[in-house]
Amino acid sequence: MRINTLEGIKEVIDDAGIPMVLRYYLVQDDGEKEPAYGVGIVKYAQDGTEEREWIPGISHSKEQTKRLLEQMMEGVVTPSGAVAIVDDWEGA
């Protein structure tokens, strides 16, 4: 079973001057032995477009995954940049 928990909302203006809302989610997948955690970002732009990125199974540590998600919120990471950020974080 997957549980998506909203952890934060950011209202910002993109490079083209279009207001957007970013919603950041902690993703929990219950495994056979222990849960795995990931992140999800959904972008809603004022022009009606919507973009999503879900990256499940990043870590078995809820605390580490929440710290990553907090850093993503602080950096105003959008769905299109989420995979690169997670790749960098996993390589660190």
N, C-alpha and C positions, 0 to 999 in steps of 0.2 A: 504494500500500500504506500502511496506517495502522499505526503502532507506538505503543502506550500504555505509558509507562514510569512505574512507581510512584516518586514522589519523596518522599512523606512520609505519615505516619499520625498522626492526633490522636485521642485518646480524651477526650471531654468529656461534660458533662451539659447537656442542652438546657434551655430556659426552663420546661418542664413537669416537670423533674426526671428525665427519662428519659436514661439513659446511651446514648451513641452513639459510633460510630467513623467518622471521616472519612478517606477515602483520596484523596490528591491525585496526579493524573497529568499528565505532560507528554505531549502528543499530537503526533506527527510524521506529516505526510502528505507522501509523496514526490510532488512535482509533476514536470512535464516538464522544467523548467529547474532549479529549486531547491526544497528542502523548505519547507513551511510548518508553523508550530508553533502549538499551542493548548493548552488546559487541559481537564482533566476532574476532576470531584469526585463521589465516591460516598459516600453516607451510609447507614450500617447502624445502625438503632436497636434497642435491646434488646427493644422490643415486636414485633420481627419486620418492621417496615417498612423499605423500601429506597427511596432516592431518588437519581437520577443526573442529572448535567448535563455534556454534552460540548460544548465550544466550540472547534471546529477553525479553523485558518487565521487566527489573530490576527496573526501576524507571521512574517517570514522570518528573524528573528533569534532563534536558540535562547537566547542569553544574556538578551535582554530578556524573553522569555516565561518563562524560569526565574525571573527576578527578580519578575515579576508573580505567579507561582505561589507563591514564597516569601512574598510579602506576603499572599497569600490564606491561606496556612497560619498565619502569625503572627496574622492577624485572625480566624481560625477561621471562614472563609467556608463556608457550606453550599451545596448545589446550588441552593437556591431564591434565593440572593443572588448567584450567580456572574455571571449575565448583566449585572446592574446594575454590578457591580464592573468587568467588562471594558469596558462602555460608558463608564464614567467614565475608565478608564485610557486608552482609545483617544482620548477627547476632550481629554486633558491635553497 
